[in-house]
Amino acid sequence: MRERIRQLYYGLRRGIRYRITRGGLLFTFAIILVAAAAAVSGNNLLFLILATMLATLLVSGFISRLCLAGLELDLLLPEHISAGRAARAKLYVRNLKGWMPSFSIHVTGVAERGPVKLGRVREQPAILTAPVYFPVIPGGAILEESVDVRFARRGTHRQNSFAFTTRFPFGFLDKTARVMLRREVLVYPSIEPQGGFAELLSIIVGEIESHMIGLGRDFYRIRPYEAFESARHLDWKASAHTGDLQVREFAREQEPAVEIFLDRDVPPHLEDWFERAVECCSYLAWSLWEMGAGIRFRSQQFDIRVPEEGDVYTILKYLALVFPQAGKLPEAPADESSFQIVLSASPRLFRDLGWAPAHVLGPEAFSSSGLRGGY
C-alpha cells in the first residue's frame, strides 16, 4: 500500500501542463459574472452559486490530475525500421493505481530537438503518426493498442517523447503529462524511391538483363539473327514461321553482382548530399535484394557480399550509422565484370583511379525530376 501511495504521489508531482479550453473560458467568464453580481447585490444565493462553481472548478482540476497520475507507457517496436516508412508497433499503457481508473486519456507523440546542423537545430517530428484514445483505463490494468510509428531520420534514437492528455471530467482544461522512453532504437535510412533513384534502378536492371544473355543452359528468348553470329543456335522452326532467321538465346548460369561504392570523404558543406547518397544506397540495396540480385557493397573500411557474407540488413545497419570520414580509396573495382555504381563527392578522382566503366554519381547527379549528369 505504501508503494502505491508513493507511486501516486510521484504521479501527482510530475510536471503537468495546462491549456484552458473554450468551455473553460466560458465557465471562467460565468464565474466572474456571478462573482460581480454577488458582490454588487449581496445576495446569499448568488454567493452559494459562486461557491458551487468554484468548487466544481477545483474538483475538476484535482480529478483530471488524478487521472494522469500513475500511468506508465511502453512501446514495442518491430526489429527492422526504416526512416520515412510507417511501421506497425504495439503501445502498452498501464495504470498503477490499483483502486482508481483513469478516464478519457489521449496518448500523443511529442516533437523533439534533432541534431544541430550548420548552426541550426532541426526539430524532429513525433514518431506516433496519430493520437490514441483510451475511454477508460481500469485500475491496475494494462491496455494494448496497435499503432503506426514513423521516424524522420536514420541513426540511433535513444529517447522518444510521448504525452498523456485528458479533459476529464468537465472539459475545462487540457492537462498534459510528458513521458520519456529511454531506449536505443536503430533506424535504417529511407528505402523509398526519390527523384532519380527509380531511374537509376531501371538502368541497373537493364544492364543485368544484358549480362544474362549468354551461352548458358536455361532458355532466355528467341530474337532475330544478327550479322556475324554463329549459326549453331539458329532456331529453324521459328525462322520458317517468320520468314527471317531467328536465334535462340540462353541465360548465363551465374549473374554478375552489382557493386556499390559509397565514398565517405565528403566536405562539410556537402553533408546534405551525403545523406541523399546514403538513401540512394539504401534504396538500391533493398530493391536489388528483393529482386534476388547479388550485391557487393563497399565503402572505406567496409566490404560485404550479399548473400554470400550476410543479408541486406547488414548493409542497412551500416548505412544507418555511417558518417563522413576521410579514408583510402580503392584503386579499381573489386570485380571488373560487375555493374559498378560509385557515389562520391569527387567523381573525377574515381575516373582517374580506373573506375571509368562505372556509373559515378556526384553532388550534381540527383534532382527532383531525375538523374542528370554524373556518368
C-alpha positions as CSV (number, residue, x, y, z in Angstrom):
1,M,0.0,0.0,0.0
2,R,2.8,2.4,0.8
3,E,4.4,1.7,-2.5
4,R,1.2,2.6,-4.3
5,I,0.9,5.8,-2.3
6,R,4.4,6.7,-3.3
7,Q,3.7,6.0,-7.0
8,L,0.5,8.1,-6.8
9,Y,2.3,10.9,-5.1
10,Y,5.1,10.9,-7.7
11,G,2.4,10.9,-10.5
12,L,0.7,13.9,-8.9
13,R,4.1,15.8,-8.6
14,R,5.4,15.2,-12.2
15,G,5.2,18.2,-14.5
16,I,1.7,18.8,-15.9
17,R,1.0,21.4,-18.5
18,Y,-2.4,23.2,-18.6
19,R,-4.3,24.7,-21.5
20,I,-7.7,26.2,-21.0
21,T,-10.4,25.1,-23.4
22,R,-13.2,27.2,-24.9
23,G,-15.6,25.6,-22.4
24,G,-13.2,26.5,-19.6
25,L,-13.1,30.2,-20.8
26,L,-16.9,30.4,-20.9
27,F,-17.1,28.8,-17.4
28,T,-14.5,31.2,-16.0
29,F,-16.4,34.2,-17.6
30,A,-19.6,32.9,-15.9
31,I,-17.8,32.7,-12.6
32,I,-16.6,36.3,-13.0
33,L,-20.2,37.5,-13.8
34,V,-21.7,35.6,-10.8
35,A,-19.0,37.0,-8.5
36,A,-19.6,40.6,-9.7
37,A,-23.4,40.2,-9.3
38,A,-23.0,38.7,-5.8
39,A,-20.6,41.5,-4.7
40,V,-23.0,44.2,-6.0
41,S,-26.3,42.7,-4.8
42,G,-25.1,41.0,-1.7
43,N,-27.5,38.1,-2.5
44,N,-26.6,35.0,-0.5
45,L,-28.0,32.7,-3.2
46,L,-25.5,34.1,-5.7
47,F,-22.7,33.5,-3.2
48,L,-23.8,29.9,-2.8
49,I,-23.9,29.6,-6.6
50,L,-20.4,31.2,-6.8
51,A,-19.0,28.8,-4.2
52,T,-20.5,25.8,-6.1
53,M,-18.9,26.9,-9.3
54,L,-15.5,27.4,-7.7
55,A,-15.7,24.1,-6.0
56,T,-16.6,22.5,-9.4
57,L,-13.6,24.1,-11.0
58,L,-11.3,22.9,-8.2
59,V,-12.7,19.4,-8.1
60,S,-12.4,19.2,-11.9
61,G,-8.7,20.1,-11.7
62,F,-8.0,17.6,-8.9
63,I,-9.8,14.7,-10.7
64,S,-8.1,15.3,-14.0
65,R,-4.7,15.5,-12.3
66,L,-5.5,12.2,-10.5
67,C,-6.4,10.6,-13.8
68,L,-2.9,11.4,-15.2
69,A,-1.2,10.1,-12.0
70,G,0.3,6.6,-12.0
71,L,0.2,6.0,-15.8
72,E,3.1,4.2,-17.5
73,L,3.7,3.7,-21.2
74,D,5.7,1.2,-23.2
75,L,6.2,0.8,-26.9
76,L,7.1,-2.5,-28.6
77,L,8.8,-1.7,-31.9
78,P,9.5,-4.1,-34.8
79,E,13.0,-5.4,-35.4
80,H,13.6,-3.5,-38.7
81,I,12.6,0.1,-39.1
82,S,13.5,2.5,-41.9
83,A,13.2,6.3,-41.9
84,G,10.1,7.8,-43.5
85,R,8.2,4.5,-43.7
86,A,5.4,3.7,-41.2
87,A,6.0,0.7,-39.1
88,R,3.4,-1.2,-37.0
89,A,4.1,-1.2,-33.3
90,K,2.4,-2.2,-30.0
91,L,1.5,0.6,-27.5
92,Y,1.0,-0.5,-23.9
93,V,-0.5,1.7,-21.2
94,R,-0.5,0.6,-17.6
95,N,-2.5,2.2,-14.7
96,L,-0.5,1.8,-11.5
97,K,-3.4,3.0,-9.4
98,G,-5.0,-0.2,-8.2
99,W,-8.1,1.5,-6.8
100,M,-8.9,4.2,-9.3
101,P,-9.4,4.1,-13.1
102,S,-8.3,6.8,-15.4
103,F,-10.8,8.3,-17.8
104,S,-10.6,9.9,-21.3
105,I,-6.8,9.5,-21.9
106,H,-5.2,10.6,-25.2
107,V,-1.7,9.4,-26.0
108,T,0.2,11.5,-28.5
109,G,3.7,11.8,-29.7
110,V,5.8,14.9,-29.0
111,A,8.3,16.5,-31.4
112,E,11.9,16.5,-30.2
113,R,15.0,18.5,-30.9
114,G,17.1,17.0,-33.6
115,P,20.8,17.2,-34.3
116,V,22.4,20.6,-34.9
117,K,23.5,21.2,-38.5
118,L,25.1,24.3,-39.9
119,G,24.3,26.1,-36.6
120,R,20.5,25.3,-36.8
121,V,18.6,23.0,-34.5
122,R,16.3,20.8,-36.6
123,E,13.1,19.7,-34.9
124,Q,12.2,16.0,-35.3
125,P,8.5,15.3,-35.7
126,A,6.8,12.9,-33.3
127,I,7.1,9.3,-34.2
128,L,3.5,8.5,-33.3
129,T,1.6,9.2,-36.5
130,A,-1.9,9.6,-34.9
131,P,-3.1,10.0,-31.3
132,V,-4.5,7.0,-29.4
133,Y,-7.6,7.4,-27.3
134,F,-8.5,5.3,-24.2
135,P,-12.0,6.0,-22.9
136,V,-11.2,4.3,-19.6
137,I,-8.1,2.5,-18.1
138,P,-9.2,0.4,-15.2
139,G,-7.1,0.5,-12.0
140,G,-4.1,-2.0,-12.2
141,A,-4.9,-2.8,-15.9
142,I,-2.6,-2.9,-18.9
143,L,-4.2,-1.9,-22.2
144,E,-2.7,-2.6,-25.6
145,E,-3.2,-0.8,-28.9
146,S,-1.6,-1.3,-32.4
147,V,-0.2,2.0,-33.7
148,D,1.8,3.3,-36.7
149,V,5.2,4.9,-35.9
150,R,7.4,6.8,-38.3
151,F,11.0,8.0,-37.7
152,A,12.1,11.0,-39.7
153,R,15.8,10.3,-39.8
154,R,18.2,7.4,-39.8
155,G,20.6,6.6,-36.9
156,T,20.3,5.7,-33.3
157,H,17.3,7.1,-31.4
158,R,17.9,6.9,-27.6
159,Q,14.8,8.6,-26.4
160,N,11.2,9.2,-27.6
161,S,8.7,11.6,-26.1
162,F,5.0,11.0,-25.6
163,A,2.2,12.8,-23.7
164,F,-0.9,11.8,-21.8
165,T,-3.7,14.3,-22.2
166,T,-7.1,14.4,-20.6
167,R,-10.1,16.8,-20.3
168,F,-12.0,14.7,-17.8
169,P,-14.4,15.4,-16.1
170,F,-15.8,18.6,-17.4
171,G,-13.5,19.7,-20.3
172,F,-12.5,23.0,-18.7
173,L,-8.7,22.3,-19.1
174,D,-6.4,20.2,-21.3
175,K,-4.0,18.7,-18.9
176,T,-0.9,17.1,-20.3
177,A,1.8,15.0,-18.7
178,R,5.0,14.2,-20.6
179,V,6.5,10.7,-20.7
180,M,10.1,9.9,-21.9
181,L,11.0,6.4,-23.2
182,R,14.8,6.0,-22.9
183,R,15.8,3.1,-25.1
184,E,18.1,2.7,-28.1
185,V,16.4,2.2,-31.4
186,L,18.3,1.7,-34.7
187,V,16.6,3.3,-37.7
188,Y,17.7,2.4,-41.2
189,P,17.9,5.1,-44.0
190,S,14.8,5.6,-46.1
191,I,14.2,2.8,-48.7
192,E,11.6,4.8,-50.5
193,P,12.2,5.9,-54.2
194,Q,13.1,9.5,-54.6
195,G,14.0,11.7,-57.5
196,G,16.4,9.8,-59.8
197,F,16.5,6.6,-57.7
198,A,14.0,4.7,-59.7
199,E,15.6,5.7,-63.0
200,L,19.0,4.5,-61.8
201,L,17.4,1.2,-60.7
202,S,15.9,0.7,-64.2
203,I,19.3,1.3,-65.7
204,I,20.8,-1.4,-63.4
205,V,18.0,-3.9,-64.2
206,G,18.6,-3.3,-68.0
207,E,22.3,-3.9,-67.5
208,I,21.7,-7.1,-65.6
209,E,19.4,-8.4,-68.3
210,S,22.1,-7.7,-70.9
211,H,24.6,-9.6,-68.9
212,M,22.2,-12.5,-68.6
213,I,22.3,-13.1,-72.4
214,G,24.9,-15.7,-73.0
215,L,25.6,-19.4,-73.6
216,G,24.1,-20.9,-70.5
217,R,21.7,-23.9,-70.4
218,D,18.5,-22.1,-69.5
219,F,16.4,-20.8,-72.4
220,Y,16.1,-17.0,-72.4
221,R,14.3,-15.9,-75.6
222,I,14.1,-16.1,-79.4
223,R,15.3,-13.0,-81.3
224,P,16.3,-12.0,-84.9
225,Y,19.7,-13.2,-86.1
226,E,22.4,-10.6,-86.2
227,A,25.3,-10.4,-88.7
228,F,28.5,-12.4,-88.0
229,E,26.7,-14.6,-85.3
230,S,27.3,-18.3,-85.1
231,A,24.7,-20.4,-86.9
232,R,24.7,-23.2,-84.4
233,H,22.0,-21.6,-82.3
234,L,19.6,-20.9,-85.1
235,D,16.0,-21.9,-84.5
236,W,14.9,-23.3,-87.8
237,K,11.2,-23.7,-86.8
238,A,10.9,-20.1,-85.7
239,S,12.8,-19.0,-88.8
240,A,10.5,-20.9,-91.1
241,H,7.5,-19.5,-89.3
242,T,8.6,-15.8,-89.5
243,G,10.5,-15.9,-92.8
244,D,13.6,-14.4,-91.2
245,L,16.5,-16.1,-89.3
246,Q,15.8,-16.4,-85.6
247,V,18.3,-17.3,-82.9
248,R,17.8,-19.0,-79.5
249,E,19.4,-17.1,-76.6
250,F,20.2,-18.7,-73.2
251,A,20.8,-17.2,-69.8
252,R,24.1,-17.4,-68.0
253,E,24.2,-19.7,-65.0
254,Q,25.8,-17.0,-62.8
255,E,24.7,-13.5,-62.8
256,P,27.3,-10.7,-62.2
257,A,26.9,-8.8,-58.9
258,V,26.1,-5.1,-58.6
259,E,29.0,-3.3,-56.9
260,I,28.1,-0.2,-55.0
261,F,30.8,2.0,-53.5
262,L,29.9,4.9,-51.1
263,D,32.7,7.4,-50.7
264,R,32.7,8.8,-47.2
265,D,35.3,11.5,-47.9
266,V,32.8,14.4,-48.1
267,P,33.5,18.1,-47.3
268,P,31.3,19.7,-44.6
269,H,29.3,21.8,-47.0
270,L,28.1,18.6,-48.8
271,E,26.7,16.8,-45.8
272,D,23.1,17.1,-47.1
273,W,24.2,15.4,-50.4
274,F,25.9,12.7,-48.3
275,E,22.6,11.9,-46.6
276,R,20.9,11.7,-50.0
277,A,23.7,9.4,-51.3
278,V,23.2,7.2,-48.2
279,E,19.4,7.0,-49.0
280,C,20.2,6.1,-52.6
281,C,22.5,3.2,-51.5
282,S,19.8,2.0,-49.1
283,Y,17.1,2.1,-51.8
284,L,19.3,0.3,-54.4
285,A,20.5,-2.4,-51.9
286,W,16.9,-3.1,-50.7
287,S,15.4,-3.1,-54.3
288,L,18.2,-5.3,-55.7
289,W,17.9,-7.7,-52.7
290,E,14.2,-8.0,-53.3
291,M,14.9,-8.9,-57.0
292,G,17.4,-11.6,-55.9
293,A,20.4,-9.9,-57.4
294,G,23.9,-10.3,-56.0
295,I,25.3,-7.2,-54.2
296,R,28.8,-6.1,-53.4
297,F,28.7,-3.1,-51.1
298,R,31.9,-1.2,-50.3
299,S,33.0,1.9,-48.5
300,Q,36.0,3.0,-46.6
301,Q,36.8,0.2,-44.1
302,F,33.7,-1.8,-45.1
303,D,33.2,-4.6,-47.7
304,I,30.4,-7.2,-47.8
305,R,28.9,-9.6,-50.4
306,V,25.2,-10.3,-50.3
307,P,24.0,-13.1,-50.0
308,E,27.4,-14.8,-49.5
309,E,28.6,-12.9,-46.4
310,G,25.3,-11.6,-45.0
311,D,21.9,-10.2,-45.9
312,V,20.7,-6.7,-46.9
313,Y,20.1,-5.8,-43.2
314,T,23.8,-5.9,-42.6
315,I,24.2,-3.1,-45.3
316,L,21.3,-1.1,-43.9
317,K,22.7,-1.3,-40.4
318,Y,26.0,0.1,-41.7
319,L,24.2,2.8,-43.6
320,A,22.1,3.7,-40.5
321,L,25.3,4.7,-38.6
322,V,27.7,5.8,-41.4
323,F,29.1,9.4,-41.3
324,P,31.5,11.3,-43.5
325,Q,35.2,10.3,-42.9
326,A,38.3,10.6,-44.9
327,G,39.9,7.3,-46.0
328,K,41.9,5.4,-48.6
329,L,40.1,4.9,-51.9
330,P,40.2,1.6,-53.9
331,E,42.4,1.7,-57.0
332,A,40.0,-0.4,-59.1
333,P,36.6,-2.2,-58.8
334,A,36.6,-5.5,-57.0
335,D,35.0,-7.3,-60.0
336,E,35.6,-5.9,-63.5
337,S,32.6,-7.8,-64.8
338,S,30.1,-6.3,-62.3
339,F,27.8,-3.4,-62.8
340,Q,29.6,-0.6,-60.8
341,I,28.0,2.4,-59.1
342,V,30.0,5.0,-57.2
343,L,28.6,7.8,-55.1
344,S,31.3,10.3,-54.4
345,A,31.7,14.0,-53.9
346,S,34.8,13.7,-56.2
347,P,33.7,11.9,-59.3
348,R,36.8,12.9,-61.4
349,L,39.1,11.3,-58.8
350,F,37.4,7.9,-59.2
351,R,37.7,8.0,-63.0
352,D,41.4,8.7,-62.7
353,L,41.7,5.6,-60.4
354,G,40.4,3.2,-63.1
355,W,36.6,3.3,-62.4
356,A,35.9,4.6,-66.0
357,P,33.2,2.0,-66.8
358,A,31.4,2.7,-63.5
359,H,28.4,5.0,-63.1
360,V,29.9,7.7,-60.9
361,L,27.3,9.9,-59.3
362,G,28.5,13.2,-57.8
363,P,26.8,16.1,-56.0
364,E,25.1,17.3,-59.2
365,A,23.7,13.8,-60.1
366,F,20.4,13.9,-58.3
367,S,17.5,16.2,-58.9
368,S,13.8,16.2,-58.1
369,S,13.0,15.3,-61.7
370,G,15.5,12.5,-62.1
371,L,19.2,11.8,-62.8
372,R,21.3,14.4,-64.5
373,G,24.9,14.2,-65.4
374,G,27.3,12.3,-63.2
375,Y,28.1,9.5,-65.6
